[in-house]
Amino acid sequence: MIEYLMISGVIMGLLVVMLLLVNTNIMEDPANRLVYVAFTDIGNGVSTRMVDVYAIAPQSGNISSKFDIPDEIVGRNYFVDVEGRNNPDNPSVNDQFIRISRGAVSIDIELAGIAASRTAKGSTTGAGVNVISYDSRGF
């Protein structure tokens, strides 16, 4: 009888530990990997659209481009910000990047092609239709 109680107690203890670890290791890690890949795709798409707008930007005037990105990733909202930082290798050049973030997951995608010649800034979320605008006079 004591042997049965001891074995049952050890098994119940292991079950409790297993239940505590299941959420993190089996559910959250794969979801975070999926979010990372989705954020990378979204950042590359937004960067490409910004370069496209810059490529056809007029000498004088303005241009706007509307685009859509997924409203939610794994059932939750996210934020897209265009930010800049000083380049440690060349302090006279500001690096610009697109940061896609939600909670603890954050991805930075370099804004290639226009970062050295134009300053880009702004933010959006996945909800609704998003707009990239260029005005030769500046904003």
C-alpha contacts under 8 A as a table, 3 or more apart, distances in Angstrom:
res1	aa1	res2	aa2	distance
1	M	4	Y	5.15
1	M	5	L	6.39
2	I	5	L	5.11
2	I	6	M	6.12
3	E	6	M	5.14
3	E	7	I	6.17
4	Y	7	I	5.34
4	Y	8	S	6.03
5	L	8	S	5.07
5	L	9	G	5.96
6	M	9	G	5.08
6	M	10	V	6.25
7	I	10	V	5.20
7	I	11	I	6.15
8	S	11	I	5.13
8	S	12	M	6.05
9	G	12	M	5.10
9	G	13	G	6.13
10	V	13	G	5.05
10	V	14	L	6.26
11	I	14	L	5.11
11	I	15	L	6.14
12	M	15	L	4.95
12	M	16	V	6.26
13	G	16	V	5.23
13	G	17	V	6.40
14	L	17	V	5.11
14	L	18	M	6.05
15	L	18	M	4.99
15	L	19	L	6.12
16	V	19	L	5.15
16	V	20	L	6.37
17	V	20	L	5.21
17	V	21	L	6.44
18	M	21	L	5.21
18	M	22	V	6.05
19	L	22	V	5.26
19	L	23	N	7.38
20	L	23	N	6.64
20	L	24	T	7.90
21	L	24	T	5.59
21	L	25	N	6.10
22	V	25	N	5.43
22	V	26	I	5.32
22	V	27	M	7.00
23	N	26	I	5.78
23	N	27	M	5.15
23	N	28	E	6.33
24	T	27	M	5.86
24	T	28	E	5.02
24	T	29	D	6.40
25	N	28	E	6.26
25	N	29	D	5.67
26	I	29	D	6.46
26	I	30	P	6.94
27	M	30	P	6.09
27	M	31	A	6.49
28	E	31	A	5.10
28	E	32	N	6.05
29	D	32	N	5.11
29	D	33	R	6.25
30	P	33	R	5.05
30	P	34	L	6.23
31	A	34	L	5.07
31	A	35	V	6.16
31	A	74	V	7.11
32	N	35	V	4.94
32	N	36	Y	6.09
32	N	105	V	7.36
33	R	36	Y	5.10
33	R	37	V	6.40
34	L	37	V	5.29
34	L	38	A	6.15
34	L	74	V	7.99
35	V	38	A	5.04
35	V	39	F	5.93
35	V	73	I	6.51
35	V	74	V	7.07
35	V	105	V	7.80
36	Y	39	F	5.19
36	Y	40	T	6.20
36	Y	105	V	7.22
36	Y	106	S	7.86
36	Y	107	I	7.11
37	V	40	T	5.13
37	V	41	D	6.33
38	A	41	D	5.14
38	A	42	I	6.19
38	A	73	I	7.32
39	F	42	I	5.04
39	F	43	G	6.03
39	F	100	I	6.06
39	F	101	S	7.82
39	F	107	I	6.55
40	T	43	G	5.15
40	T	44	N	6.19
40	T	107	I	6.72
40	T	109	I	7.18
41	D	44	N	5.22
41	D	45	G	6.16
42	I	45	G	5.07
42	I	46	V	6.17
42	I	69	I	7.00
42	I	100	I	7.98
43	G	46	V	5.22
43	G	47	S	6.05
43	G	98	I	6.23
43	G	99	R	7.36
43	G	100	I	6.72
43	G	108	D	7.68
43	G	109	I	5.75
44	N	47	S	5.09
44	N	48	T	6.10
44	N	109	I	6.75
45	G	48	T	5.15
45	G	49	R	6.24
46	V	49	R	5.09
46	V	50	M	6.20
47	S	50	M	5.15
47	S	51	V	6.28
47	S	98	I	7.25
47	S	109	I	7.74
47	S	110	E	7.70
47	S	111	L	5.57
47	S	112	A	7.21
48	T	51	V	5.15
48	T	52	D	6.15
49	R	52	D	4.98
49	R	53	V	6.27
49	R	132	I	7.96
50	M	53	V	5.18
50	M	54	Y	6.25
50	M	132	I	6.82
51	V	54	Y	5.00
51	V	55	A	6.06
51	V	112	A	7.56
51	V	113	G	6.42
51	V	114	I	6.52
52	D	55	A	5.03
52	D	56	I	6.55
53	V	56	I	5.49
53	V	57	A	5.90
53	V	63	I	7.49
53	V	64	S	7.63
53	V	65	S	7.12
53	V	132	I	7.57
53	V	133	S	7.83
53	V	134	Y	7.36
54	Y	57	A	5.00
54	Y	114	I	7.22
54	Y	134	Y	7.53
57	A	62	N	7.21
57	A	63	I	6.54
57	A	134	Y	6.94
58	P	61	G	5.95
58	P	62	N	6.79
58	P	63	I	7.63
58	P	136	S	7.27
59	Q	136	S	6.49
60	S	135	D	7.72
60	S	136	S	5.26
60	S	137	R	7.53
61	G	135	D	5.91
61	G	136	S	5.55
61	G	137	R	7.60
62	N	133	S	7.30
62	N	134	Y	5.33
62	N	135	D	4.15
62	N	136	S	6.12
63	I	133	S	5.76
63	I	134	Y	5.24
63	I	135	D	6.59
64	S	131	V	6.58
64	S	132	I	5.57
64	S	133	S	4.22
64	S	134	Y	6.28
65	S	131	V	5.53
65	S	132	I	5.19
65	S	133	S	6.41
66	K	129	V	6.56
66	K	130	N	5.58
66	K	131	V	4.40
66	K	132	I	6.43
67	F	129	V	5.91
67	F	130	N	5.33
67	F	131	V	6.28
68	D	126	G	7.74
68	D	128	G	7.06
68	D	129	V	5.03
68	D	130	N	5.87
69	I	126	G	5.69
69	I	127	A	7.87
69	I	129	V	7.63
69	I	130	N	7.73
70	P	73	I	6.99
70	P	126	G	5.60
70	P	127	A	7.45
71	D	77	N	6.82
71	D	125	T	7.76
71	D	126	G	4.29
71	D	127	A	4.65
71	D	128	G	7.04
72	E	75	G	5.40
72	E	76	R	5.10
72	E	77	N	4.90
72	E	78	Y	6.98
72	E	126	G	6.42
72	E	127	A	7.61
73	I	76	R	5.55
73	I	77	N	6.60
73	I	78	Y	7.51
77	N	102	R	7.21
77	N	125	T	7.35
77	N	126	G	6.77
77	N	127	A	7.89
78	Y	100	I	7.00
78	Y	101	S	5.78
78	Y	102	R	4.93
78	Y	125	T	5.95
78	Y	126	G	6.41
79	F	99	R	7.92
79	F	100	I	5.61
79	F	101	S	5.39
79	F	102	R	6.49
79	F	123	S	7.37
79	F	124	T	6.06
79	F	125	T	4.59
79	F	126	G	6.90
80	V	98	I	6.84
80	V	99	R	5.73
80	V	100	I	4.57
80	V	101	S	6.70
80	V	123	S	5.49
80	V	124	T	5.20
80	V	125	T	5.68
80	V	126	G	7.71
81	D	98	I	5.66
81	D	99	R	5.16
81	D	100	I	6.50
81	D	121	K	7.58
81	D	122	G	5.93
81	D	123	S	4.16
81	D	124	T	6.49
82	V	96	Q	7.13
82	V	97	F	5.83
82	V	98	I	4.51
82	V	99	R	6.29
82	V	120	A	6.73
82	V	121	K	4.96
82	V	122	G	5.33
82	V	123	S	6.08
83	E	96	Q	5.70
83	E	97	F	5.55
83	E	98	I	6.24
83	E	99	R	7.15
83	E	120	A	7.64
83	E	121	K	6.05
83	E	122	G	7.58
84	G	94	N	6.26
84	G	95	D	5.49
84	G	96	Q	4.20
84	G	97	F	6.14
85	R	94	N	5.56
85	R	95	D	5.37
85	R	96	Q	6.47
86	N	90	N	7.95
86	N	91	P	5.93
86	N	92	S	7.72
86	N	93	V	6.55
86	N	94	N	4.63
86	N	95	D	6.03
87	N	90	N	5.32
87	N	91	P	5.31
87	N	92	S	7.59
87	N	93	V	5.93
87	N	94	N	5.55
87	N	95	D	5.76
88	P	91	P	5.79
90	N	93	V	5.75
91	P	94	N	7.23
93	V	116	A	6.67
94	N	115	A	7.35
94	N	116	A	7.09
95	D	110	E	7.72
95	D	111	L	7.95
95	D	115	A	6.26
95	D	116	A	7.50
96	Q	110	E	6.26
96	Q	111	L	5.55
96	Q	115	A	5.53
96	Q	119	T	7.91
96	Q	120	A	7.46
97	F	108	D	6.19
97	F	109	I	5.39
97	F	110	E	4.21
97	F	111	L	4.75
98	I	108	D	5.58
98	I	109	I	5.06
98	I	110	E	6.23
98	I	111	L	6.41
99	R	106	S	6.76
99	R	107	I	5.56
99	R	108	D	4.50
99	R	109	I	6.41
100	I	106	S	5.71
100	I	107	I	5.28
100	I	108	D	6.59
101	S	104	A	7.62
101	S	105	V	5.73
101	S	106	S	4.15
101	S	107	I	6.32
102	R	105	V	5.48
102	R	106	S	6.39
103	G	106	S	7.62
111	L	114	I	6.89
111	L	115	A	6.04
112	A	115	A	6.19
113	G	116	A	7.53
114	I	117	S	5.48
114	I	118	R	5.67
114	I	119	T	7.90
115	A	118	R	5.73
115	A	119	T	6.52
115	A	120	A	7.54
116	A	119	T	7.87
124	T	130	N	7.16
126	G	130	N	7.94
134	Y	138	G	7.60
135	D	138	G	5.26
135	D	139	F	6.83
